[in-house]
Every structure is written in C-alpha cells, then in structure tokens.
Amino acid sequence: MRTLKELYNANVDVRDSDIPVEWKESFGKFMMGQTCSAEVDEDGNIKEFIYYACDFRGWYFQNKEAIERDIKIDNVLKS
C-alpha cells in the first residue's frame, strides 16, 4: 500500500481503500459534498468509492504537516 505522500506525488485518483483508517474521518469530512466516482459490480452495487486526484491533493495540502509527521514516525518505528 502506498503512503499518502506517494499518492499525492503520483497525482492519481485515490480509492477509499488507499486512505489509512486513522485519516478516514478527516478525509470523509473534507469530501462531504464533493464529487467522486465509484466502482460498481455487475448488479450495480457500489464496491468502492474513487476520489478525484485534485480533491485528494487539496485535502493532503491542508493536512500535509501532520501526514508527513506520521510518515516519519512510522519510518522510524519500522527501522
């Protein structure tokens, strides 16, 4: 799984499963009222939401300091 910073740098649409659990609430509040697309199954049921890169990048920019601090902490703990 790519980090939020890697997704930001890739400038790609982001799937709901790409957002870590600890950031889902913040991202969900930011996305309230925004447009997104969805992956659907054969019966038309939504499997997963897909968020546009521009919206993800806006949210990331607003939370950049905290996100990158968490990434640094994770990297230190892994080594």
N, C-alpha and C positions, 0 to 999 in steps of 0.2 A: 504494500500500500504506500502510495506517495504521500509525502508530508504536504501540509497546506502551502508551504513556501514553494515546493516543487510544482504544485498545481497552479499557483499564482504565476510562477515564471513560465510555465508551459502555455499559459493563456488559452486554456481549453474549457469547454463546458464541463461542469462538475456534477457527478451523480450524488444522490443523497448518501450512498454508502461510502463516499470519499470523505465525508465530514466526520471527524472523530466525535465520539459520544460527548466528550467534555465541551465541545463547541456547538453542538446541535441546537441548544436553546438560543444562544446568541445569534446563530445563523438564521434560525427559524423566525426570530423576532425581526431581523433585518429584512428577510424575504417576504414578510407579511404584506400582501397587496402587490407584490412583484409578479411578473410573468415568468413562467417556466414551462418546460415541456415534460413529457412523461413517456416512459417505455411501457407499452401495453402488451398483454398476452393475446392469444388467439381469440379469446372471448371478449376482449375489450376492457379487461380489468387492468388497473394500473399496477405495474410491477415495481417501478421506481421513478422518482422524480429526477429530472435533469435540469440543472440551473445554468443559465447563460453565463459565460465567462465574464462579461462586463459587470454583472451583478455580484458575482463571487469576488472579483477584484475590488469592487467598491467596499464590500464587507471586510475583506482582508486588509485593505488600506486603513480602515477605521480601527482595526484591532491588531495592526502589524506589530507593535511593540510587545504586546502580551503573547501573541502567537510565536514570535521569534524567540522570546524568552523561554517559553515552554519547550521549543525545539532544542534550544541549547541545554536546558536541564535534562531532557530525555537523552541527548547525546552523551552528556557527562555520566549519567547513570548507567548507560549501556557499556561504557568503556571502563 
